[in-house]
């Protein structure tokens, strides 16, 4: 055994050498720096840390272990998933091929690919959400719908930028400001864009307190912002139990493609409200939610392979994502202004911006901006109505796009 | 199918408008169904509430109580402030906390 040859082989097989000897190895270095930046944003700046830390670390692990032509020790293998999606490949839709060649993060990613994690996250979100403010004031639903404007605006913008239909649909859904919905739709329509879309969605959700207030000030008058709303009526237990059953039945019948998301969201909410499944509700809200978040975030981060991520399309997605968020805010505020006018000034239009989903961040922004102009104004509970309506609205928008482009 | 993959600008505009309309259609119908079910359920509740003696109403939650939170002798503004303070002190988002009731503690109860 030649010690020098052994040492040389070890050095050449190391990731340090791979940065320089493999095709595009330098791109891995760039992605590792991006992962560090995302970790910094998650930990130091607290940008959606529960998701961003996992996404950033998944990105780090993938780019430390996968280099073009040196995939044997990789935790995630993009070529396996390319073959999985290629109709001409003998491994088209073959989970067996994935399982027999997979790295750890490939196994995790199966849950994303099969649409399991986003649906389970929705189960937890449903168990955590009090739909009382929405039931008390069903008109809030309309604000949740009008705030989906950014989804379709960004979809159109993406087509103008040369994205294919499914890619444009996945990019547009960032405007729904709902991470699991964006991941669910992108996995179905344009899995190669999952990394940048998830990063854009979660980053902009964290930046809502910076993105929304200037638009809110621009679109409303001081008089509008000062409006105090009367407290909502009391919602009975029976109404709260019936709500998830009615919504699931109605929305799934209307758009069957929304079944995984709406079904799980409403099942979680039924666990919360029915009063006889406290243990299940508690598990869905805490243990299950946390476990799934770990798998979802690391596997989404794993898709940020240098060769797929560092391109102009990613820049386009980041730009369109911001536009989508801004236009969705505009849509929600327009809805709020219309309701302000039609109600004779009884509805504060600031609650409209909460229709962009991003629970509860957007509702808190409505509260903060309202309070700034009227110290005795408490909009939080009123804004929670459009906020949770936005979750349902973005799921319907995703269902529509899936039924059109998921063919 | 390839028409949808390589979608034209005209088709994209049509899809966007149609999609927004579908979201509104679904939500408007849902809003109507929820409002209707709320009216039916609250109309069933009303007669019992009217027949209760006023004296027994004193210890009941304020008529404006929203959701599950019951307010006893507490102004809604004070309640909102208390909830905000609790959330801030605990460092938890408000939607992760569950307030059951807020009751003013009278001096003679202390």
Interface residues (C-beta under 8 A of the other chain):
Chain A: X128 X129 X130 X132 X133 X134 X135 X136 X138 X139 X141 X142 X144 X145 X146 X148 X149 X151 X152 X153 X155 X156 X159 X160 X164 X165 X166 X168 X230 X231 X232 X233 X234 X235 X236 X238 X239 X242 X243 X246 X247 X250 X251 X254 X255 X359 X360 X363 X364 X376 X378 X380 X381 X384 X389 X392 X393 X396 X397 X400 X401 X404 X405 X407
Chain B: X1 X4 X5 X6 X7 X9 X12 X13 X15 X16 X17 X19 X20 X22 X23 X24 X26 X27 X28 X29 X30 X31 X32 X33 X34 X35 X37 X38 X41 X42 X45 X61 X63 X64 X65 X66 X67 X68 X76 X77 X80 X84 X93 X94 X95 X96
